[in-house]
Amino acid sequence: MSNVTKDMTIGEILMANPAVAPVLMDAGMHCLGCPSAQGETLEEAAMVHGIDIDALMSQIEAL
């Protein structure tokens, strides 16, 4: 899904493509519905969780 960027909020990504949720959950982002997920960019969330953003983007783009 190439229209997802690391600058999008998790909420925006999930609204655009709910199929991304399992990828995020598998990466360790288990609080997809919490308030911070709605305002936090994917890159910010990856940093907080110690996840390599480029590897995560590769998994998302493979959907």
All heavy atoms as a GROMACS GRO file, in nm:
protein
  449
    1MET      N    1   0.086  -0.118   0.000
    1MET     CA    2   0.000   0.000   0.000
    1MET      C    3   0.090   0.122   0.000
    1MET      O    4   0.131   0.172   0.103
    1MET     CB    5  -0.089  -0.004   0.123
    1MET     CG    6  -0.180   0.112   0.131
    1MET     SD    7  -0.299   0.088   0.262
    1MET     CE    8  -0.378   0.243   0.252
    2SER      N    9   0.123   0.170  -0.114
    2SER     CA   10   0.221   0.277  -0.128
    2SER      C   11   0.170   0.414  -0.087
    2SER      O   12   0.249   0.507  -0.076
    2SER     CB   13   0.273   0.279  -0.271
    2SER     OG   14   0.167   0.304  -0.360
    3ASN      N   15   0.040   0.429  -0.063
    3ASN     CA   16  -0.010   0.561  -0.025
    3ASN      C   17   0.001   0.588   0.125
    3ASN      O   18  -0.039   0.692   0.172
    3ASN     CB   19  -0.154   0.581  -0.074
    3ASN     CG   20  -0.250   0.481  -0.015
    3ASN    OD1   21  -0.210   0.375   0.029
    3ASN    ND2   22  -0.377   0.512  -0.016
    4VAL      N   23   0.057   0.495   0.201
    4VAL     CA   24   0.083   0.516   0.343
    4VAL      C   25   0.223   0.576   0.357
    4VAL      O   26   0.318   0.528   0.297
    4VAL     CB   27   0.075   0.383   0.423
    4VAL    CG1   28   0.127   0.402   0.564
    4VAL    CG2   29  -0.067   0.331   0.424
    5THR      N   30   0.231   0.682   0.437
    5THR     CA   31   0.362   0.743   0.463
    5THR      C   32   0.389   0.741   0.613
    5THR      O   33   0.296   0.731   0.694
    5THR     CB   34   0.369   0.888   0.414
    5THR    OG1   35   0.284   0.970   0.496
    5THR    CG2   36   0.328   0.900   0.267
    6LYS      N   37   0.515   0.753   0.648
    6LYS     CA   38   0.551   0.752   0.790
    6LYS      C   39   0.508   0.880   0.861
    6LYS      O   40   0.509   0.887   0.983
    6LYS     CB   41   0.700   0.726   0.807
    6LYS     CG   42   0.791   0.826   0.742
    6LYS     CD   43   0.935   0.782   0.753
    6LYS     CE   44   1.026   0.872   0.673
    6LYS     NZ   45   1.163   0.822   0.675
    7ASP      N   46   0.465   0.980   0.784
    7ASP     CA   47   0.418   1.106   0.842
    7ASP      C   48   0.267   1.106   0.871
    7ASP      O   49   0.216   1.200   0.930
    7ASP     CB   50   0.451   1.222   0.749
    7ASP     CG   51   0.601   1.239   0.731
    7ASP    OD1   52   0.676   1.220   0.829
    7ASP    OD2   53   0.643   1.269   0.618
    8MET      N   54   0.199   0.999   0.831
    8MET     CA   55   0.056   0.987   0.859
    8MET      C   56   0.037   0.941   1.004
    8MET      O   57   0.121   0.869   1.058
    8MET     CB   58  -0.009   0.885   0.765
    8MET     CG   59  -0.012   0.926   0.620
    8MET     SD   60  -0.071   0.793   0.511
    8MET     CE   61  -0.247   0.792   0.551
    9THR      N   62  -0.073   0.983   1.064
    9THR     CA   63  -0.102   0.932   1.198
    9THR      C   64  -0.150   0.788   1.187
    9THR      O   65  -0.198   0.745   1.081
    9THR     CB   66  -0.210   1.015   1.270
    9THR    OG1   67  -0.334   1.001   1.202
    9THR    CG2   68  -0.171   1.162   1.281
   10ILE      N   69  -0.137   0.716   1.295
   10ILE     CA   70  -0.184   0.578   1.296
   10ILE      C   71  -0.334   0.575   1.268
   10ILE      O   72  -0.382   0.489   1.195
   10ILE     CB   73  -0.147   0.510   1.430
   10ILE    CG1   74   0.005   0.498   1.438
   10ILE    CG2   75  -0.214   0.374   1.442
   10ILE    CD1   76   0.057   0.450   1.571
   11GLY      N   77  -0.406   0.670   1.323
   11GLY     CA   78  -0.550   0.678   1.298
   11GLY      C   79  -0.581   0.694   1.151
   11GLY      O   80  -0.671   0.629   1.098
   12GLU      N   81  -0.508   0.782   1.083
   12GLU     CA   82  -0.528   0.802   0.939
   12GLU      C   83  -0.499   0.675   0.861
   12GLU      O   84  -0.573   0.640   0.768
   12GLU     CB   85  -0.437   0.914   0.887
   12GLU     CG   86  -0.473   1.051   0.936
   12GLU     CD   87  -0.368   1.157   0.901
   12GLU    OE1   88  -0.248   1.123   0.884
   12GLU    OE2   89  -0.408   1.274   0.892
   13ILE      N   90  -0.393   0.607   0.899
   13ILE     CA   91  -0.355   0.484   0.830
   13ILE      C   92  -0.462   0.378   0.846
   13ILE      O   93  -0.503   0.313   0.749
   13ILE     CB   94  -0.218   0.433   0.880
   13ILE    CG1   95  -0.108   0.531   0.839
   13ILE    CG2   96  -0.190   0.292   0.828
   13ILE    CD1   97   0.025   0.507   0.908
   14LEU      N   98  -0.511   0.361   0.968
   14LEU     CA   99  -0.612   0.259   0.994
   14LEU      C  100  -0.745   0.291   0.926
   14LEU      O  101  -0.816   0.199   0.884
   14LEU     CB  102  -0.631   0.239   1.143
   14LEU     CG  103  -0.510   0.182   1.217
   14LEU    CD1  104  -0.535   0.179   1.366
   14LEU    CD2  105  -0.475   0.044   1.164
   15MET      N  106  -0.777   0.418   0.915
   15MET     CA  107  -0.899   0.456   0.843
   15MET      C  108  -0.883   0.428   0.694
   15MET      O  109  -0.978   0.384   0.628
   15MET     CB  110  -0.934   0.602   0.868
   15MET     CG  111  -0.992   0.624   1.006
   15MET     SD  112  -1.031   0.798   1.047
   15MET     CE  113  -1.113   0.856   0.902
   16ALA      N  114  -0.766   0.451   0.641
   16ALA     CA  115  -0.741   0.431   0.498
   16ALA      C  116  -0.734   0.283   0.464
   16ALA      O  117  -0.780   0.241   0.358
   16ALA     CB  118  -0.611   0.500   0.457
   17ASN      N  119  -0.674   0.203   0.554
   17ASN     CA  120  -0.660   0.060   0.527
   17ASN      C  121  -0.652  -0.017   0.659
   17ASN      O  122  -0.543  -0.035   0.714
   17ASN     CB  123  -0.535   0.033   0.443
   17ASN     CG  124  -0.523  -0.112   0.402
   17ASN    OD1  125  -0.601  -0.196   0.444
   17ASN    ND2  126  -0.426  -0.143   0.320
   18PRO      N  127  -0.764  -0.068   0.706
   18PRO     CA  128  -0.764  -0.144   0.832
   18PRO      C  129  -0.675  -0.269   0.828
   18PRO      O  130  -0.637  -0.321   0.932
   18PRO     CB  131  -0.911  -0.183   0.850
   18PRO     CG  132  -0.988  -0.087   0.766
   18PRO     CD  133  -0.898  -0.050   0.651
   19ALA      N  134  -0.638  -0.317   0.709
   19ALA     CA  135  -0.553  -0.435   0.697
   19ALA      C  136  -0.413  -0.411   0.750
   19ALA      O  137  -0.337  -0.506   0.772
   19ALA     CB  138  -0.546  -0.480   0.550
   20VAL      N  139  -0.378  -0.285   0.776
   20VAL     CA  140  -0.247  -0.253   0.832
   20VAL      C  141  -0.242  -0.288   0.982
   20VAL      O  142  -0.134  -0.311   1.036
   20VAL     CB  143  -0.213  -0.104   0.809
   20VAL    CG1  144  -0.083  -0.063   0.877
   20VAL    CG2  145  -0.205  -0.074   0.660
   21ALA      N  146  -0.356  -0.296   1.046
   21ALA     CA  147  -0.360  -0.322   1.191
   21ALA      C  148  -0.281  -0.445   1.233
   21ALA      O  149  -0.202  -0.436   1.328
   21ALA     CB  150  -0.505  -0.330   1.239
   22PRO      N  151  -0.297  -0.560   1.168
   22PRO     CA  152  -0.218  -0.677   1.211
   22PRO      C  153  -0.067  -0.657   1.198
   22PRO      O  154   0.010  -0.707   1.280
   22PRO     CB  155  -0.266  -0.790   1.119
   22PRO     CG  156  -0.398  -0.746   1.070
   22PRO     CD  157  -0.393  -0.596   1.066
   23VAL      N  158  -0.024  -0.582   1.098
   23VAL     CA  159   0.119  -0.553   1.081
   23VAL      C  160   0.169  -0.472   1.200
   23VAL      O  161   0.275  -0.500   1.256
   23VAL     CB  162   0.146  -0.480   0.948
   23VAL    CG1  163   0.291  -0.436   0.937
   23VAL    CG2  164   0.106  -0.566   0.830
   24LEU      N  165   0.091  -0.371   1.238
   24LEU     CA  166   0.130  -0.288   1.351
   24LEU      C  167   0.128  -0.367   1.481
   24LEU      O  168   0.218  -0.353   1.564
   24LEU     CB  169   0.039  -0.165   1.361
   24LEU     CG  170   0.040  -0.071   1.240
   24LEU    CD1  171  -0.057   0.044   1.262
   24LEU    CD2  172   0.180  -0.019   1.211
   25MET      N  173   0.027  -0.451   1.498
   25MET     CA  174   0.018  -0.534   1.619
   25MET      C  175   0.137  -0.629   1.627
   25MET      O  176   0.197  -0.643   1.734
   25MET     CB  177  -0.113  -0.612   1.620
   25MET     CG  178  -0.238  -0.526   1.632
   25MET     SD  179  -0.264  -0.459   1.796
   25MET     CE  180  -0.315  -0.606   1.882
   26ASP      N  181   0.171  -0.693   1.516
   26ASP     CA  182   0.285  -0.786   1.514
   26ASP      C  183   0.416  -0.714   1.545
   26ASP      O  184   0.508  -0.774   1.598
   26ASP     CB  185   0.295  -0.856   1.378
   26ASP     CG  186   0.186  -0.960   1.357
   26ASP    OD1  187   0.119  -0.999   1.455
   26ASP    OD2  188   0.167  -1.003   1.241
   27ALA      N  189   0.422  -0.586   1.510
   27ALA     CA  190   0.544  -0.507   1.536
   27ALA      C  191   0.554  -0.463   1.682
   27ALA      O  192   0.657  -0.413   1.724
   27ALA     CB  193   0.548  -0.385   1.444
   28GLY      N  194   0.446  -0.479   1.758
   28GLY     CA  195   0.448  -0.443   1.899
   28GLY      C  196   0.366  -0.320   1.934
   28GLY      O  197   0.368  -0.274   2.047
   29MET      N  198   0.292  -0.268   1.837
   29MET     CA  199   0.204  -0.152   1.864
   29MET      C  200   0.065  -0.206   1.897
   29MET      O  201  -0.020  -0.223   1.810
   29MET     CB  202   0.199  -0.062   1.740
   29MET     CG  203   0.330   0.000   1.707
   29MET     SD  204   0.313   0.111   1.563
   29MET     CE  205   0.485   0.146   1.531
   30HIS      N  206   0.044  -0.235   2.026
   30HIS     CA  207  -0.080  -0.301   2.067
   30HIS      C  208  -0.191  -0.205   2.106
   30HIS      O  209  -0.303  -0.248   2.132
   30HIS     CB  210  -0.051  -0.396   2.183
   30HIS     CG  211   0.045  -0.503   2.145
   30HIS    ND1  212   0.161  -0.528   2.214
   30HIS    CD2  213   0.046  -0.591   2.042
   30HIS    CE1  214   0.227  -0.626   2.157
   30HIS    NE2  215   0.160  -0.666   2.051
   31CYS      N  216  -0.165  -0.078   2.111
   31CYS     CA  217  -0.266   0.018   2.156
   31CYS      C  218  -0.312   0.105   2.039
   31CYS      O  219  -0.298   0.226   2.041
   31CYS     CB  220  -0.208   0.104   2.268
   31CYS     SG  221  -0.332   0.208   2.346
   32LEU      N  222  -0.365   0.041   1.936
   32LEU     CA  223  -0.403   0.114   1.815
   32LEU      C  224  -0.522   0.207   1.836
   32LEU      O  225  -0.538   0.304   1.763
   32LEU     CB  226  -0.433   0.016   1.702
   32LEU     CG  227  -0.318  -0.077   1.663
   32LEU    CD1  228  -0.362  -0.170   1.549
   32LEU    CD2  229  -0.195   0.001   1.625
   33GLY      N  230  -0.604   0.178   1.935
   33GLY     CA  231  -0.721   0.260   1.958
   33GLY      C  232  -0.704   0.366   2.066
   33GLY      O  233  -0.794   0.444   2.091
   34CYS      N  234  -0.587   0.371   2.129
   34CYS     CA  235  -0.568   0.468   2.238
   34CYS      C  236  -0.554   0.610   2.181
   34CYS      O  237  -0.521   0.627   2.063
   34CYS     CB  238  -0.449   0.430   2.325
   34CYS     SG  239  -0.289   0.441   2.245
   35PRO      N  240  -0.579   0.710   2.262
   35PRO     CA  241  -0.576   0.848   2.214
   35PRO      C  242  -0.445   0.890   2.147
   35PRO      O  243  -0.446   0.961   2.047
   35PRO     CB  244  -0.601   0.931   2.339
   35PRO     CG  245  -0.676   0.840   2.429
   35PRO     CD  246  -0.623   0.702   2.401
   36SER      N  247  -0.332   0.842   2.198
   36SER     CA  248  -0.205   0.884   2.136
   36SER      C  249  -0.191   0.828   1.996
   36SER      O  250  -0.129   0.891   1.910
   36SER     CB  251  -0.086   0.843   2.223
   36SER     OG  252  -0.078   0.703   2.235
   37ALA      N  253  -0.250   0.713   1.970
   37ALA     CA  254  -0.241   0.654   1.836
   37ALA      C  255  -0.315   0.738   1.733
   37ALA      O  256  -0.282   0.737   1.615
   37ALA     CB  257  -0.297   0.512   1.836
   38GLN      N  258  -0.413   0.812   1.779
   38GLN     CA  259  -0.490   0.895   1.686
   38GLN      C  260  -0.415   1.021   1.646
   38GLN      O  261  -0.442   1.079   1.541
   38GLN     CB  262  -0.625   0.932   1.748
   38GLN     CG  263  -0.712   0.811   1.781
   38GLN     CD  264  -0.733   0.719   1.663
   38GLN    OE1  265  -0.772   0.761   1.556
   38GLN    NE2  266  -0.705   0.591   1.682
   39GLY      N  267  -0.320   1.064   1.728
   39GLY     CA  268  -0.247   1.186   1.697
   39GLY      C  269  -0.099   1.166   1.673
   39GLY      O  270  -0.028   1.260   1.640
   40GLU      N  271  -0.053   1.043   1.688
   40GLU     CA  272   0.089   1.012   1.676
   40GLU      C  273   0.118   0.962   1.534
   40GLU      O  274   0.045   0.879   1.481
   40GLU     CB  275   0.121   0.902   1.778
   40GLU     CG  276   0.265   0.873   1.800
   40GLU     CD  277   0.283   0.778   1.918
   40GLU    OE1  278   0.219   0.671   1.920
   40GLU    OE2  279   0.360   0.813   2.008
   41THR      N  280   0.224   1.013   1.474
   41THR     CA  281   0.259   0.964   1.341
   41THR      C  282   0.318   0.824   1.352
   41THR      O  283   0.365   0.782   1.458
   41THR     CB  284   0.361   1.055   1.269
   41THR    OG1  285   0.487   1.047   1.338
   41THR    CG2  286   0.313   1.198   1.259
   42LEU      N  287   0.318   0.754   1.241
   42LEU     CA  288   0.376   0.620   1.238
   42LEU      C  289   0.523   0.625   1.276
   42LEU      O  290   0.571   0.541   1.352
   42LEU     CB  291   0.358   0.558   1.100
   42LEU     CG  292   0.404   0.414   1.084
   42LEU    CD1  293   0.332   0.323   1.182
   42LEU    CD2  294   0.384   0.368   0.942
   43GLU      N  295   0.594   0.726   1.228
   43GLU     CA  296   0.736   0.738   1.260
   43GLU      C  297   0.757   0.762   1.410
   43GLU      O  298   0.845   0.704   1.472
   43GLU     CB  299   0.798   0.851   1.179
   43GLU     CG  300   0.948   0.861   1.195
   43GLU     CD  301   1.012   0.956   1.096
   43GLU    OE1  302   0.949   1.060   1.063
   43GLU    OE2  303   1.122   0.926   1.052
   44GLU      N  304   0.673   0.847   1.470
   44GLU     CA  305   0.683   0.873   1.614
   44GLU      C  306   0.655   0.746   1.695
   44GLU      O  307   0.727   0.715   1.790
   44GLU     CB  308   0.586   0.984   1.656
   44GLU     CG  309   0.622   1.120   1.603
   44GLU     CD  310   0.510   1.223   1.619
   44GLU    OE1  311   0.391   1.185   1.630
   44GLU    OE2  312   0.543   1.341   1.617
   45ALA      N  313   0.552   0.673   1.655
   45ALA     CA  314   0.516   0.550   1.725
   45ALA      C  315   0.628   0.447   1.713
   45ALA      O  316   0.660   0.378   1.810
   45ALA     CB  317   0.386   0.494   1.671
   46ALA      N  318   0.687   0.438   1.595
   46ALA     CA  319   0.797   0.343   1.575
   46ALA      C  320   0.914   0.379   1.666
   46ALA      O  321   0.975   0.290   1.728
   46ALA     CB  322   0.839   0.342   1.429
   47MET      N  323   0.944   0.507   1.675
   47MET     CA  324   1.054   0.551   1.760
   47MET      C  325   1.027   0.515   1.907
   47MET      O  326   1.114   0.462   1.975
   47MET     CB  327   1.076   0.701   1.744
   47MET     CG  328   1.193   0.755   1.824
   47MET     SD  329   1.218   0.933   1.803
   47MET     CE  330   1.066   0.998   1.872
   48VAL      N  331   0.907   0.543   1.954
   48VAL     CA  332   0.871   0.516   2.093
   48VAL      C  333   0.880   0.366   2.124
   48VAL      O  334   0.922   0.326   2.233
   48VAL     CB  335   0.728   0.568   2.122
   48VAL    CG1  336   0.674   0.515   2.254
   48VAL    CG2  337   0.726   0.720   2.122
   49HIS      N  338   0.842   0.282   2.026
   49HIS     CA  339   0.842   0.138   2.046
   49HIS      C  340   0.973   0.070   2.006
   49HIS      O  341   0.985  -0.052   2.014
   49HIS     CB  342   0.726   0.075   1.968
   49HIS     CG  343   0.593   0.105   2.027
   49HIS    ND1  344   0.522   0.219   1.998
   49HIS    CD2  345   0.517   0.037   2.116
   49HIS    CE1  346   0.409   0.219   2.065
   49HIS    NE2  347   0.403   0.110   2.138
   50GLY      N  348   1.071   0.148   1.960
   50GLY     CA  349   1.200   0.091   1.922
   50GLY      C  350   1.194   0.006   1.796
   50GLY      O  351   1.264  -0.093   1.783
   51ILE      N  352   1.108   0.047   1.702
   51ILE     CA  353   1.087  -0.028   1.578
   51ILE      C  354   1.155   0.045   1.463
   51ILE      O  355   1.145   0.168   1.452
   51ILE     CB  356   0.935  -0.041   1.550
   51ILE    CG1  357   0.869  -0.119   1.665
   51ILE    CG2  358   0.909  -0.107   1.416
   51ILE    CD1  359   0.717  -0.112   1.664
   52ASP      N  360   1.222  -0.029   1.377
   52ASP     CA  361   1.286   0.027   1.258
   52ASP      C  362   1.176   0.072   1.160
   52ASP      O  363   1.103  -0.012   1.106
   52ASP     CB  364   1.376  -0.078   1.194
   52ASP     CG  365   1.449  -0.028   1.071
   52ASP    OD1  366   1.389   0.045   0.989
   52ASP    OD2  367   1.566  -0.065   1.054
   53ILE      N  368   1.164   0.202   1.139
   53ILE     CA  369   1.056   0.255   1.055
   53ILE      C  370   1.067   0.207   0.911
   53ILE      O  371   0.966   0.180   0.846
   53ILE     CB  372   1.049   0.410   1.063
   53ILE    CG1  373   0.925   0.464   0.988
   53ILE    CG2  374   1.175   0.473   1.007
   53ILE    CD1  375   0.793   0.420   1.043
   54ASP      N  376   1.188   0.194   0.859
   54ASP     CA  377   1.203   0.149   0.720
   54ASP      C  378   1.157   0.005   0.703
   54ASP      O  379   1.091  -0.029   0.605
   54ASP     CB  380   1.347   0.167   0.674
   54ASP     CG  381   1.387   0.315   0.668
   54ASP    OD1  382   1.302   0.399   0.630
   54ASP    OD2  383   1.503   0.346   0.703
   55ALA      N  384   1.189  -0.080   0.799
   55ALA     CA  385   1.144  -0.219   0.793
   55ALA      C  386   0.992  -0.226   0.804
   55ALA      O  387   0.927  -0.304   0.733
   55ALA     CB  388   1.210  -0.300   0.904
   56LEU      N  389   0.935  -0.144   0.893
   56LEU     CA  390   0.790  -0.142   0.909
   56LEU      C  391   0.722  -0.093   0.783
   56LEU      O  392   0.622  -0.150   0.738
   56LEU     CB  393   0.752  -0.053   1.028
   56LEU     CG  394   0.604  -0.048   1.065
   56LEU    CD1  395   0.550  -0.186   1.098
   56LEU    CD2  396   0.584   0.048   1.182
   57MET      N  397   0.777   0.011   0.721
   57MET     CA  398   0.720   0.062   0.596
   57MET      C  399   0.725  -0.044   0.486
   57MET      O  400   0.631  -0.058   0.408
   57MET     CB  401   0.792   0.189   0.551
   57MET     CG  402   0.764   0.312   0.635
   57MET     SD  403   0.588   0.359   0.640
   57MET     CE  404   0.557   0.396   0.468
   58SER      N  405   0.831  -0.122   0.482
   58SER     CA  406   0.842  -0.230   0.384
   58SER      C  407   0.731  -0.333   0.402
   58SER      O  408   0.672  -0.380   0.305
   58SER     CB  409   0.978  -0.298   0.393
   58SER     OG  410   1.080  -0.210   0.353
   59GLN      N  411   0.702  -0.366   0.528
   59GLN     CA  412   0.594  -0.462   0.556
   59GLN      C  413   0.459  -0.405   0.514
   59GLN      O  414   0.376  -0.477   0.459
   59GLN     CB  415   0.592  -0.496   0.703
   59GLN     CG  416   0.711  -0.578   0.747
   59GLN     CD  417   0.710  -0.604   0.897
   59GLN    OE1  418   0.637  -0.539   0.973
   59GLN    NE2  419   0.790  -0.698   0.940
   60ILE      N  420   0.436  -0.277   0.541
   60ILE     CA  421   0.309  -0.214   0.505
   60ILE      C  422   0.294  -0.207   0.354
   60ILE      O  423   0.188  -0.236   0.299
   60ILE     CB  424   0.297  -0.075   0.570
   60ILE    CG1  425   0.284  -0.091   0.723
   60ILE    CG2  426   0.180   0.003   0.513
   60ILE    CD1  427   0.296   0.039   0.800
   61GLU      N  428   0.401  -0.170   0.286
   61GLU     CA  429   0.395  -0.158   0.140
   61GLU      C  430   0.374  -0.293   0.073
   61GLU      O  431   0.324  -0.299  -0.039
   61GLU     CB  432   0.523  -0.092   0.089
   61GLU     CG  433   0.529   0.056   0.126
   61GLU     CD  434   0.665   0.120   0.102
   61GLU    OE1  435   0.758   0.050   0.056
   61GLU    OE2  436   0.677   0.240   0.130
   62ALA      N  437   0.409  -0.403   0.141
   62ALA     CA  438   0.391  -0.537   0.085
   62ALA      C  439   0.246  -0.584   0.090
   62ALA      O  440   0.213  -0.684   0.028
   62ALA     CB  441   0.481  -0.636   0.158
   63LEU      N  442   0.160  -0.512   0.162
   63LEU     CA  443   0.018  -0.552   0.170
   63LEU      C  444  -0.050  -0.541   0.036
   63LEU      O  445  -0.025  -0.460  -0.044
   63LEU     CB  446  -0.055  -0.466   0.272
   63LEU     CG  447  -0.017  -0.485   0.417
   63LEU    CD1  448  -0.093  -0.387   0.505
   63LEU    CD2  449  -0.045  -0.627   0.463
   0.00000   0.00000   0.00000
